[in-house]
């Protein structure tokens, strides 16, 4: 693993000694292309971290694959070294010699650790830790996981709840779930909402968006968008059933454009079943779509239809709102909280209700216009800067310090 180290100044006195907080952020799980949406959350967090003025002594533990990329984007004061290398191994060991057993030494090096992937690495067990826990889907929907994975995730969550100084999560819904299922006080779980990726924040270029939509063969074609990996809880089947209802009632069923990873046994069954459906010609599985193409697909859609059965946050909801795309979402888990009254909410278990919502948003221009305006107003309440500040505040609280004075070098 590689380590990025930044020495930062200007923090308040802690105890009798004025020195920066020694913070380690464990990102060794962040192997490109393997961590799904969590990888994007980490990059958005790092963008803000690199844009902040010096405020702590920070160590980032990252995969070796990211060293070159980080060297290109990190501020000049950040030092890069590799934990896999002989040099890092030697420096790590030298810090341990004569101190205490190796497993206890991290407590002497770091004041606090931040584990963003929901589990505390054995290397950092002796360091007070704040853990980000996005959701507890593995407890609520265990049938979606094979037994070994479900047990591993459950054990990691239980251990994090037992050992962490504080837990962070991404919605009030997840906060209540974590407190209820893991039986911990709710004031030990703090919330740092997510926000749309920066690619959705750029000023719209209408001609460029139209060119991207045309490249996918969707110009002048009414379509709804369902951007989600082909996993069972994403509930593609209910939306496809809704299209069947519209067609059976003599209506004009729009195309359903599905983006996201489409491999695995469930994905293959879903695609095979769809191919035999009367609406087979109305459903397209595009697989993974480049991130830079996604805003245009949202902007060109009649609506987002996101009736997932379980979400800790529901990133497609805010992405769609940012691009002026009306939202149809399930009325369960964190989706109502994130939508904030700016979406049509339906039961994810009711294809008839989903069909009615699709018909509404496809035919009622006044409704579409209202949802677009309300969505833009709602998404403005989420920002990665606020997420970053909430995380840093939680880390300072976990170490018993006041909130740091964060100043950004540039607007992000």
C-alpha positions as CSV (number, residue, x, y, z in Angstrom):
1,X,0.0,0.0,0.0
2,X,1.1,3.6,-0.6
3,X,1.0,6.4,1.8
4,X,0.4,10.1,1.1
5,X,1.5,12.3,4.0
6,X,0.7,16.0,4.4
7,X,2.0,18.1,7.3
8,X,-0.6,20.8,8.1
9,X,-0.6,23.6,10.6
10,X,-2.9,26.0,12.3
11,X,-5.1,23.9,14.6
12,X,-6.1,24.8,18.1
13,X,-4.3,23.6,21.3
14,X,-5.0,20.1,22.3
15,X,-4.4,19.4,26.0
16,X,-1.2,21.1,27.1
17,X,0.6,20.8,23.7
18,X,-0.2,22.8,20.6
19,X,0.2,20.4,17.7
20,X,-1.8,19.3,14.7
21,X,-4.2,16.4,14.9
22,X,-2.5,13.3,13.5
23,X,-5.1,11.8,11.2
24,X,-4.9,8.6,9.1
25,X,-7.4,8.0,6.4
26,X,-7.5,4.3,5.3
27,X,-8.2,4.0,1.6
28,X,-6.3,0.8,0.9
29,X,-9.6,-0.8,-0.3
30,X,-9.8,1.9,-3.1
31,X,-8.5,-0.3,-5.9
32,X,-9.7,1.3,-9.1
33,X,-12.9,-0.2,-10.5
34,X,-13.6,-2.6,-7.6
35,X,-15.5,-0.5,-5.0
36,X,-18.5,0.7,-6.9
37,X,-20.1,4.0,-5.7
38,X,-17.8,4.2,-2.6
39,X,-14.8,4.8,-4.9
40,X,-16.5,7.9,-6.3
41,X,-17.4,9.1,-2.8
42,X,-13.7,8.8,-1.8
43,X,-12.5,10.8,-4.9
44,X,-15.0,13.5,-4.1
45,X,-13.8,13.6,-0.5
46,X,-10.1,13.7,-1.6
47,X,-10.8,16.6,-4.0
48,X,-12.0,18.7,-1.1
49,X,-9.2,17.5,1.1
50,X,-6.6,18.5,-1.4
51,X,-8.2,21.9,-1.9
52,X,-8.3,22.7,1.9
53,X,-5.6,24.9,3.4
54,X,-3.4,23.1,5.9
55,X,-5.3,22.1,9.0
56,X,-3.9,18.7,10.3
57,X,-1.1,16.2,10.0
58,X,-2.7,13.7,7.5
59,X,-1.7,10.3,6.3
60,X,-3.6,8.6,3.5
61,X,-3.1,4.9,3.1
62,X,-4.0,4.1,-0.6
63,X,-3.4,1.2,-3.0
64,X,-0.1,1.3,-4.9
65,X,-2.1,1.6,-8.1
66,X,-3.0,5.1,-7.2
67,X,0.4,6.6,-6.4
68,X,1.1,7.9,-9.9
69,X,-2.4,9.5,-10.2
70,X,-2.2,11.1,-6.8
71,X,1.2,12.4,-7.5
72,X,-0.3,14.4,-10.4
73,X,-3.2,15.9,-8.5
74,X,-2.1,16.2,-4.9
75,X,-0.8,19.6,-3.6
76,X,3.0,20.2,-3.7
77,X,3.4,19.8,0.1
78,X,2.1,16.2,0.1
79,X,4.8,13.5,0.3
80,X,4.3,10.2,-1.4
81,X,5.8,6.9,-0.4
82,X,4.9,3.3,-0.7
83,X,4.0,1.1,2.2
84,X,4.8,-1.9,0.0
85,X,8.3,-0.7,-0.6
86,X,11.5,-1.4,1.4
87,X,11.8,2.2,2.3
88,X,8.3,2.3,3.9
89,X,8.8,-1.0,5.6
90,X,12.0,0.2,7.2
91,X,10.6,3.6,8.3
92,X,7.5,1.8,9.7
93,X,9.7,-0.6,11.7
94,X,12.1,2.1,12.9
95,X,9.1,3.9,14.5
96,X,8.3,0.7,16.3
97,X,11.7,-0.4,17.6
98,X,11.9,0.2,21.3
99,X,8.3,1.5,21.6
100,X,6.0,-1.5,22.2
101,X,4.7,-4.4,20.2
102,X,4.0,-3.6,16.6
103,X,0.2,-4.1,16.9
104,X,0.1,-1.2,19.5
105,X,2.3,1.3,17.7
106,X,-0.3,3.0,15.5
107,X,-1.8,4.5,18.6
108,X,1.5,6.3,19.2
109,X,1.7,7.5,15.5
110,X,-1.9,8.6,14.9
111,X,-4.5,10.3,17.1
112,X,-7.5,9.2,15.0
113,X,-8.3,7.1,12.0
114,X,-11.1,7.4,9.4
115,X,-12.3,4.1,7.8
116,X,-14.5,5.0,4.9
117,X,-15.5,1.4,3.8
118,X,-17.4,0.3,6.9
119,X,-14.6,-1.8,8.6
120,X,-11.6,-1.2,10.7
121,X,-8.4,-2.7,9.3
122,X,-6.4,-4.9,11.7
123,X,-3.4,-2.5,11.4
124,X,-5.5,0.3,12.9
125,X,-7.3,-1.6,15.7
126,X,-5.3,0.2,18.4
127,X,-6.1,3.6,16.9
128,X,-9.4,5.4,17.8
129,X,-11.4,5.3,14.7
130,X,-14.4,6.9,13.0
131,X,-16.1,4.5,10.6
132,X,-18.3,5.4,7.7
133,X,-21.2,2.8,7.4
134,X,-23.4,3.6,4.4
135,X,-26.1,1.1,5.1
136,X,-27.0,-2.3,6.6
137,X,-28.4,-4.0,3.6
138,X,-26.6,-7.2,4.5
139,X,-28.8,-7.4,7.7
140,X,-32.1,-6.3,6.1
141,X,-31.8,-8.2,2.8
142,X,-29.4,-11.1,3.6
143,X,-30.9,-13.2,0.7
144,X,-29.1,-10.9,-1.7
145,X,-25.7,-12.1,-0.6
146,X,-24.0,-15.5,-0.6
147,X,-23.6,-16.8,3.0
148,X,-19.9,-16.1,3.3
149,X,-20.2,-12.5,2.1
150,X,-23.2,-11.8,4.3
151,X,-21.4,-13.1,7.4
152,X,-18.2,-11.2,6.6
153,X,-20.1,-7.9,6.2
154,X,-22.2,-8.5,9.3
155,X,-19.1,-9.3,11.4
156,X,-17.3,-6.2,10.1
157,X,-20.4,-4.0,11.0
158,X,-20.7,-5.5,14.5
159,X,-16.9,-5.1,15.1
160,X,-17.0,-1.5,13.8
161,X,-20.0,-0.6,16.1
162,X,-18.1,-2.1,19.1
163,X,-14.7,-0.6,18.4
164,X,-15.3,2.7,16.7
165,X,-15.2,6.0,18.6
166,X,-18.0,7.3,16.3
167,X,-19.9,6.1,13.3
168,X,-20.8,8.2,10.3
169,X,-23.5,7.4,7.7
170,X,-25.1,9.0,4.7
171,X,-28.7,9.6,5.6
172,X,-31.0,9.9,8.6
173,X,-32.7,6.7,7.5
174,X,-29.4,4.8,7.7
175,X,-28.6,6.4,11.1
176,X,-31.8,5.0,12.5
177,X,-31.2,1.6,11.0
178,X,-27.7,1.4,12.4
179,X,-28.8,2.4,15.9
180,X,-31.7,0.0,15.8
181,X,-30.0,-3.1,14.3
182,X,-26.6,-2.7,16.0
183,X,-28.1,-1.5,19.3
184,X,-26.0,1.6,19.8
185,X,-27.1,5.1,20.9
186,X,-28.2,7.2,18.0
187,X,-26.0,10.1,19.2
188,X,-23.0,7.9,18.4
189,X,-24.0,7.9,14.7
190,X,-23.6,11.1,12.7
191,X,-24.8,11.9,9.2
192,X,-22.9,13.3,6.3
193,X,-25.1,13.4,3.3
194,X,-23.7,12.8,-0.2
195,X,-24.1,15.0,-3.3
196,X,-23.9,14.7,-7.1
197,X,-20.5,14.1,-8.6
198,X,-18.8,17.2,-10.0
199,X,-19.5,16.0,-13.5
200,X,-23.2,16.8,-12.8
201,X,-22.3,20.3,-11.5
202,X,-20.9,21.7,-14.7
203,X,-22.8,24.1,-16.8
204,X,-25.0,22.3,-19.3
205,X,-23.8,22.3,-22.9
206,X,-27.0,21.5,-24.8
207,X,-25.4,20.7,-28.1
208,X,-22.8,18.4,-26.5
209,X,-25.6,16.6,-24.5
210,X,-27.7,16.1,-27.7
211,X,-24.6,14.7,-29.5
212,X,-24.1,12.1,-26.7
213,X,-27.8,11.2,-26.7
214,X,-27.7,10.8,-30.5
215,X,-24.6,8.5,-30.1
216,X,-26.8,6.1,-28.1
217,X,-29.5,6.2,-30.8
218,X,-32.0,8.1,-28.5
219,X,-32.6,11.3,-30.4
220,X,-36.3,12.2,-30.6
221,X,-37.1,9.0,-28.7
222,X,-39.0,9.3,-25.4
223,X,-37.2,7.2,-22.8
224,X,-37.0,6.8,-19.0
225,X,-33.7,6.1,-17.3
226,X,-32.8,3.5,-14.7
227,X,-29.1,3.8,-13.8
228,X,-28.3,0.9,-11.5
229,X,-26.3,-2.2,-11.5
230,X,-28.4,-5.3,-12.4
231,X,-28.8,-6.4,-8.8
232,X,-32.0,-7.9,-7.4
233,X,-32.8,-5.1,-4.9
234,X,-32.6,-2.4,-7.7
235,X,-36.0,-3.8,-8.7
236,X,-35.7,-3.6,-12.5
237,X,-38.4,-6.3,-12.8
238,X,-41.1,-4.1,-11.2
239,X,-40.3,-1.3,-13.7
240,X,-40.4,-3.7,-16.7
241,X,-43.7,-5.0,-15.4
242,X,-44.9,-1.4,-15.3
243,X,-44.1,-1.0,-19.0
244,X,-46.1,-4.2,-19.7
245,X,-49.1,-2.7,-17.9
246,X,-48.9,0.5,-20.0
247,X,-48.7,-1.5,-23.2
248,X,-51.5,-3.9,-22.2
249,X,-53.7,-0.8,-21.5
250,X,-53.0,0.5,-25.0
251,X,-50.7,3.2,-23.9
252,X,-47.4,4.3,-25.5
253,X,-44.7,2.7,-23.4
254,X,-41.5,4.7,-23.4
255,X,-38.1,3.1,-23.8
256,X,-36.4,2.1,-20.6
257,X,-32.7,2.7,-20.7
258,X,-30.8,0.6,-18.1
259,X,-27.2,1.5,-17.4
260,X,-24.8,-0.1,-15.0
261,X,-22.9,-3.4,-14.6
262,X,-24.9,-6.2,-16.2
263,X,-22.9,-9.3,-15.5
264,X,-23.6,-12.1,-13.0
265,X,-26.3,-14.8,-12.7
266,X,-29.1,-12.5,-11.7
267,X,-28.3,-10.1,-14.4
268,X,-28.3,-12.8,-17.0
269,X,-31.7,-14.1,-15.8
270,X,-33.2,-10.6,-15.9
271,X,-32.0,-10.0,-19.4
272,X,-33.3,-13.4,-20.6
273,X,-36.7,-12.8,-19.0
274,X,-36.9,-9.4,-20.5
275,X,-36.1,-10.8,-24.0
276,X,-39.3,-12.9,-23.7
277,X,-41.4,-10.0,-22.4
278,X,-43.9,-8.2,-24.7
279,X,-42.0,-5.0,-23.9
280,X,-38.6,-6.5,-25.0
281,X,-38.3,-3.9,-27.7
282,X,-38.8,-1.2,-25.1
283,X,-35.9,-2.1,-22.9
284,X,-32.3,-1.5,-23.6
285,X,-29.4,-2.7,-21.4
286,X,-26.4,-0.5,-22.1
287,X,-24.1,-1.9,-19.5
288,X,-21.5,0.4,-18.0
289,X,-21.7,3.9,-19.4
290,X,-18.7,6.3,-19.2
291,X,-19.2,8.8,-16.3
292,X,-18.9,11.7,-18.7
293,X,-21.9,10.5,-20.8
294,X,-24.2,10.0,-17.8
295,X,-25.3,13.7,-17.4
296,X,-26.5,13.8,-21.0
297,X,-28.6,10.6,-20.6
298,X,-30.3,12.1,-17.5
299,X,-30.9,15.4,-19.3
300,X,-32.5,13.7,-22.2
301,X,-34.8,11.4,-20.3
302,X,-38.5,12.0,-19.6
303,X,-37.9,10.8,-16.1
304,X,-35.6,8.8,-13.8
305,X,-37.5,5.7,-12.6
306,X,-35.6,4.5,-9.5
307,X,-37.8,2.1,-7.5
308,X,-35.0,0.3,-5.6
309,X,-36.1,-1.7,-2.6
310,X,-33.2,-0.5,-0.3
311,X,-30.9,2.4,-0.5
312,X,-28.7,4.1,2.1
313,X,-28.9,7.3,0.1
314,X,-29.9,6.9,-3.6
315,X,-27.4,8.8,-5.6
316,X,-29.3,8.6,-8.9
317,X,-32.1,10.8,-7.3
318,X,-29.8,13.8,-6.8
319,X,-27.9,13.2,-10.1
320,X,-31.2,13.3,-12.0
321,X,-32.4,16.5,-10.1
322,X,-29.1,18.2,-10.9
323,X,-29.6,17.6,-14.6
324,X,-33.3,18.7,-14.7
325,X,-34.7,15.2,-14.9
326,X,-38.0,14.5,-13.1
327,X,-37.7,11.7,-10.5
328,X,-40.0,8.7,-9.9
329,X,-38.7,6.9,-6.8
330,X,-39.7,4.2,-4.3
331,X,-41.3,5.4,-1.1
332,X,-39.1,3.4,1.1
333,X,-35.6,3.4,2.7
334,X,-33.7,6.6,2.3
335,X,-35.3,7.7,-1.0
336,X,-38.1,9.8,0.4
337,X,-35.6,11.6,2.6
338,X,-33.3,12.4,-0.3
339,X,-36.1,13.3,-2.7
340,X,-37.4,15.8,-0.1
341,X,-40.9,16.1,-1.6
342,X,-39.4,16.9,-5.1
343,X,-40.3,13.5,-6.7
344,X,-43.2,11.2,-7.4
345,X,-43.0,8.5,-4.8
346,X,-44.5,5.0,-5.4
347,X,-44.4,1.6,-3.8
348,X,-41.6,-0.3,-5.3
349,X,-43.7,-3.5,-4.9
350,X,-46.6,-2.1,-7.0
351,X,-45.9,-2.1,-10.8
352,X,-49.4,-0.6,-11.4
353,X,-48.4,2.5,-9.3
354,X,-45.1,2.7,-11.2
355,X,-47.0,2.5,-14.5
356,X,-49.3,5.3,-13.5
357,X,-46.4,7.5,-12.5
358,X,-44.6,6.9,-15.8
359,X,-47.8,7.8,-17.7
360,X,-48.2,11.0,-15.6
361,X,-44.7,12.3,-16.1
362,X,-44.8,11.3,-19.8
363,X,-48.0,13.2,-20.6
364,X,-48.3,16.1,-18.1
365,X,-45.9,18.8,-19.1
366,X,-46.9,21.0,-16.2
367,X,-46.1,18.3,-13.8
368,X,-42.7,17.7,-15.4
369,X,-41.9,21.4,-15.2
370,X,-42.8,21.5,-11.5
371,X,-40.7,18.4,-10.7
372,X,-37.7,19.9,-12.5
373,X,-37.9,23.2,-10.6
374,X,-38.4,21.5,-7.3
375,X,-35.7,19.0,-8.0
376,X,-33.1,21.7,-8.8
377,X,-34.1,23.5,-5.6
378,X,-33.8,20.2,-3.6
379,X,-30.4,19.2,-5.0
380,X,-28.9,22.6,-4.2
381,X,-29.2,21.5,-0.5
382,X,-26.5,18.8,-1.0
383,X,-22.8,19.5,-1.6
384,X,-19.5,17.7,-1.3
385,X,-18.1,20.7,0.6
386,X,-20.7,20.2,3.3
387,X,-20.0,16.4,3.3
388,X,-16.3,17.1,3.7
389,X,-16.9,19.5,6.6
390,X,-19.3,17.1,8.3
391,X,-16.7,14.3,8.2
392,X,-13.8,16.5,9.4
393,X,-16.0,17.8,12.3
394,X,-16.8,14.2,13.3
395,X,-13.1,13.3,13.3
396,X,-12.3,16.3,15.5
397,X,-15.2,15.5,17.8
398,X,-14.0,11.9,18.1
399,X,-10.6,13.2,19.3
400,X,-12.2,15.6,21.8
401,X,-11.3,18.7,19.9
402,X,-13.4,21.7,18.7
403,X,-14.4,22.1,15.1
404,X,-11.3,23.0,13.0
405,X,-11.2,26.2,11.0
406,X,-11.4,24.9,7.4
407,X,-10.4,27.2,4.6
408,X,-10.3,26.2,1.0
409,X,-7.5,27.4,-1.3
410,X,-10.0,27.6,-4.2
411,X,-13.7,27.2,-4.9
412,X,-14.6,23.5,-5.6
